[in-house]
């Protein structure tokens, strides 16, 4: 999509020429990774007019994380130039929290884990909207 032949995550291919997903720079130097994940709740600001903004009906949310790999920021502009929208950003770090693909019926990827805040009787808004889109076939 972006002309980055064999782009990959460094988690799956540590020698990829185009690591669009990688460890945070401060994690690269840590040899033993135990206890070094990005854990807990972090703020995510939503791009006004984005799909995720309309789903949450709010400008931001606190969402829970449990990971150590991130969208590599040096590839952000390339991804955006080729159709991905970085629609959720952490205001303290500038890290990409949410991406959307506008020409797709429902393509939202989150860095955080919405299942951590979802219950059978109160599903996360992203799950509710995904099911709505699947049933109606509409964006």
Short mmCIF file of the C-alpha atoms (twelve columns), coordinates in Angstrom:
data_MODEL
# 
_entry.id   MODEL 
# 
loop_
_atom_site.group_PDB 
_atom_site.id 
_atom_site.type_symbol 
_atom_site.label_atom_id 
_atom_site.label_alt_id 
_atom_site.label_comp_id 
_atom_site.label_asym_id 
_atom_site.label_seq_id 
_atom_site.Cartn_x 
_atom_site.Cartn_y 
_atom_site.Cartn_z 
_atom_site.pdbx_PDB_model_num 
ATOM 1   C CA . UNK A 1   0.000   0.000   0.000  1 
ATOM 2   C CA . UNK A 2   2.809   2.421   0.831  1 
ATOM 3   C CA . UNK A 3   5.410   1.028   -1.531 1 
ATOM 4   C CA . UNK A 4   7.359   -0.417  1.411  1 
ATOM 5   C CA . UNK A 5   8.079   -3.883  0.071  1 
ATOM 6   C CA . UNK A 6   8.118   -6.449  2.864  1 
ATOM 7   C CA . UNK A 7   7.191   -3.906  5.565  1 
ATOM 8   C CA . UNK A 8   6.704   -5.701  8.854  1 
ATOM 9   C CA . UNK A 9   6.767   -5.506  12.623 1 
ATOM 10  C CA . UNK A 10  10.141  -5.945  14.286 1 
ATOM 11  C CA . UNK A 11  8.365   -8.360  16.607 1 
ATOM 12  C CA . UNK A 12  7.887   -10.784 13.716 1 
ATOM 13  C CA . UNK A 13  10.866  -9.857  11.535 1 
ATOM 14  C CA . UNK A 14  13.643  -8.147  13.512 1 
ATOM 15  C CA . UNK A 15  15.634  -7.451  10.322 1 
ATOM 16  C CA . UNK A 16  12.834  -5.961  8.220  1 
ATOM 17  C CA . UNK A 17  13.947  -3.045  6.051  1 
ATOM 18  C CA . UNK A 18  10.720  -1.170  6.869  1 
ATOM 19  C CA . UNK A 19  9.811   -1.689  10.554 1 
ATOM 20  C CA . UNK A 20  6.462   0.114   10.610 1 
ATOM 21  C CA . UNK A 21  5.875   -1.429  14.038 1 
ATOM 22  C CA . UNK A 22  8.784   -1.504  16.472 1 
ATOM 23  C CA . UNK A 23  9.854   -1.163  20.061 1 
ATOM 24  C CA . UNK A 24  9.981   2.307   21.526 1 
ATOM 25  C CA . UNK A 25  13.498  3.707   21.191 1 
ATOM 26  C CA . UNK A 26  14.131  3.473   24.938 1 
ATOM 27  C CA . UNK A 27  13.129  -0.216  24.795 1 
ATOM 28  C CA . UNK A 28  15.587  -1.074  22.009 1 
ATOM 29  C CA . UNK A 29  18.541  -0.940  24.393 1 
ATOM 30  C CA . UNK A 30  16.967  -3.192  27.043 1 
ATOM 31  C CA . UNK A 31  18.230  -6.744  26.705 1 
ATOM 32  C CA . UNK A 32  15.892  -8.405  29.234 1 
ATOM 33  C CA . UNK A 33  12.344  -7.305  28.397 1 
ATOM 34  C CA . UNK A 34  10.564  -8.645  31.515 1 
ATOM 35  C CA . UNK A 35  8.463   -5.956  33.194 1 
ATOM 36  C CA . UNK A 36  9.058   -3.369  30.467 1 
ATOM 37  C CA . UNK A 37  5.653   -3.291  28.773 1 
ATOM 38  C CA . UNK A 38  3.616   -0.145  28.407 1 
ATOM 39  C CA . UNK A 39  0.956   -0.909  31.013 1 
ATOM 40  C CA . UNK A 40  -2.010  0.963   32.414 1 
ATOM 41  C CA . UNK A 41  -4.359  3.692   31.284 1 
ATOM 42  C CA . UNK A 42  -3.175  6.408   28.904 1 
ATOM 43  C CA . UNK A 43  -5.030  9.299   27.359 1 
ATOM 44  C CA . UNK A 44  -5.933  9.181   23.687 1 
ATOM 45  C CA . UNK A 45  -7.073  12.321  21.865 1 
ATOM 46  C CA . UNK A 46  -9.294  11.705  18.845 1 
ATOM 47  C CA . UNK A 47  -9.083  13.553  15.553 1 
ATOM 48  C CA . UNK A 48  -12.219 15.641  15.120 1 
ATOM 49  C CA . UNK A 49  -14.402 14.230  12.350 1 
ATOM 50  C CA . UNK A 50  -12.819 10.782  12.523 1 
ATOM 51  C CA . UNK A 51  -14.851 7.611   12.835 1 
ATOM 52  C CA . UNK A 52  -13.442 6.885   16.294 1 
ATOM 53  C CA . UNK A 53  -14.350 10.421  17.432 1 
ATOM 54  C CA . UNK A 54  -17.962 9.847   16.387 1 
ATOM 55  C CA . UNK A 55  -18.073 6.408   18.029 1 
ATOM 56  C CA . UNK A 56  -16.836 7.653   21.390 1 
ATOM 57  C CA . UNK A 57  -18.852 10.890  21.114 1 
ATOM 58  C CA . UNK A 58  -15.953 12.507  22.898 1 
ATOM 59  C CA . UNK A 59  -12.675 14.259  22.092 1 
ATOM 60  C CA . UNK A 60  -10.603 11.840  24.168 1 
ATOM 61  C CA . UNK A 61  -10.636 8.719   26.324 1 
ATOM 62  C CA . UNK A 62  -8.458  6.932   28.819 1 
ATOM 63  C CA . UNK A 63  -7.711  3.438   27.520 1 
ATOM 64  C CA . UNK A 64  -5.726  0.542   28.939 1 
ATOM 65  C CA . UNK A 65  -2.504  -0.753  27.428 1 
ATOM 66  C CA . UNK A 66  -0.440  -3.921  27.683 1 
ATOM 67  C CA . UNK A 67  2.234   -3.999  24.993 1 
ATOM 68  C CA . UNK A 68  5.733   -2.886  24.073 1 
ATOM 69  C CA . UNK A 69  5.510   -2.429  20.282 1 
ATOM 70  C CA . UNK A 70  4.257   0.797   18.683 1 
ATOM 71  C CA . UNK A 71  3.705   2.375   15.288 1 
ATOM 72  C CA . UNK A 72  7.166   3.626   14.329 1 
ATOM 73  C CA . UNK A 73  6.759   7.409   14.263 1 
ATOM 74  C CA . UNK A 74  9.159   7.929   11.348 1 
ATOM 75  C CA . UNK A 75  6.656   6.043   9.145  1 
ATOM 76  C CA . UNK A 76  3.600   7.993   10.285 1 
ATOM 77  C CA . UNK A 77  3.603   10.526  7.443  1 
ATOM 78  C CA . UNK A 78  4.149   7.775   4.844  1 
ATOM 79  C CA . UNK A 79  1.212   5.796   6.232  1 
ATOM 80  C CA . UNK A 80  -0.998  8.897   6.230  1 
ATOM 81  C CA . UNK A 81  0.033   9.875   2.682  1 
ATOM 82  C CA . UNK A 82  -1.203  6.466   1.520  1 
ATOM 83  C CA . UNK A 83  -4.637  6.481   3.124  1 
ATOM 84  C CA . UNK A 84  -4.325  5.593   6.800  1 
ATOM 85  C CA . UNK A 85  -5.622  8.187   9.228  1 
ATOM 86  C CA . UNK A 86  -3.886  8.403   12.586 1 
ATOM 87  C CA . UNK A 87  -7.086  9.301   14.402 1 
ATOM 88  C CA . UNK A 88  -6.019  8.753   18.005 1 
ATOM 89  C CA . UNK A 89  -2.835  10.204  19.483 1 
ATOM 90  C CA . UNK A 90  -1.417  10.188  22.992 1 
ATOM 91  C CA . UNK A 91  -0.957  13.889  23.829 1 
ATOM 92  C CA . UNK A 92  2.027   13.332  26.148 1 
ATOM 93  C CA . UNK A 93  4.119   11.139  23.843 1 
ATOM 94  C CA . UNK A 94  2.746   11.714  20.351 1 
ATOM 95  C CA . UNK A 95  2.375   7.946   19.960 1 
ATOM 96  C CA . UNK A 96  -0.245  6.675   17.546 1 
ATOM 97  C CA . UNK A 97  -3.099  5.025   19.446 1 
ATOM 98  C CA . UNK A 98  -5.686  4.558   16.668 1 
ATOM 99  C CA . UNK A 99  -5.547  4.247   12.878 1 
ATOM 100 C CA . UNK A 100 -8.449  4.161   10.441 1 
ATOM 101 C CA . UNK A 101 -8.766  3.352   6.769  1 
ATOM 102 C CA . UNK A 102 -11.440 5.674   5.404  1 
ATOM 103 C CA . UNK A 103 -12.335 3.767   2.233  1 
ATOM 104 C CA . UNK A 104 -13.097 0.585   4.191  1 
ATOM 105 C CA . UNK A 105 -16.536 -0.197  5.663  1 
ATOM 106 C CA . UNK A 106 -15.087 -0.499  9.197  1 
ATOM 107 C CA . UNK A 107 -11.335 -0.473  9.664  1 
ATOM 108 C CA . UNK A 108 -10.210 0.795   13.049 1 
ATOM 109 C CA . UNK A 109 -7.064  -0.481  14.722 1 
ATOM 110 C CA . UNK A 110 -6.198  0.413   18.291 1 
ATOM 111 C CA . UNK A 111 -2.944  0.217   20.138 1 
ATOM 112 C CA . UNK A 112 -4.853  -0.173  23.384 1 
ATOM 113 C CA . UNK A 113 -7.092  -3.043  24.453 1 
ATOM 114 C CA . UNK A 114 -10.802 -2.148  24.419 1 
ATOM 115 C CA . UNK A 115 -11.642 -5.604  25.766 1 
ATOM 116 C CA . UNK A 116 -10.125 -4.540  29.104 1 
ATOM 117 C CA . UNK A 117 -13.009 -2.078  29.554 1 
ATOM 118 C CA . UNK A 118 -15.799 -4.194  28.095 1 
ATOM 119 C CA . UNK A 119 -18.426 -6.226  29.918 1 
ATOM 120 C CA . UNK A 120 -21.190 -8.497  28.594 1 
ATOM 121 C CA . UNK A 121 -23.822 -6.034  29.767 1 
ATOM 122 C CA . UNK A 122 -21.805 -2.921  28.830 1 
ATOM 123 C CA . UNK A 123 -19.676 -3.535  25.736 1 
ATOM 124 C CA . UNK A 124 -16.953 -1.111  24.729 1 
ATOM 125 C CA . UNK A 125 -18.179 1.480   22.164 1 
ATOM 126 C CA . UNK A 126 -15.826 0.105   19.499 1 
ATOM 127 C CA . UNK A 127 -17.346 -3.379  19.810 1 
ATOM 128 C CA . UNK A 128 -20.875 -1.999  19.709 1 
ATOM 129 C CA . UNK A 129 -20.153 0.008   16.569 1 
ATOM 130 C CA . UNK A 130 -18.354 -2.881  14.878 1 
ATOM 131 C CA . UNK A 131 -21.416 -5.091  15.378 1 
ATOM 132 C CA . UNK A 132 -23.692 -2.265  14.161 1 
ATOM 133 C CA . UNK A 133 -21.609 -1.908  10.992 1 
ATOM 134 C CA . UNK A 134 -21.583 -5.675  10.416 1 
ATOM 135 C CA . UNK A 135 -25.364 -5.896  10.736 1 
ATOM 136 C CA . UNK A 136 -26.204 -2.835  8.645  1 
ATOM 137 C CA . UNK A 137 -23.319 -3.061  6.197  1 
ATOM 138 C CA . UNK A 138 -22.767 0.702   6.555  1 
ATOM 139 C CA . UNK A 139 -19.799 2.853   7.536  1 
# 
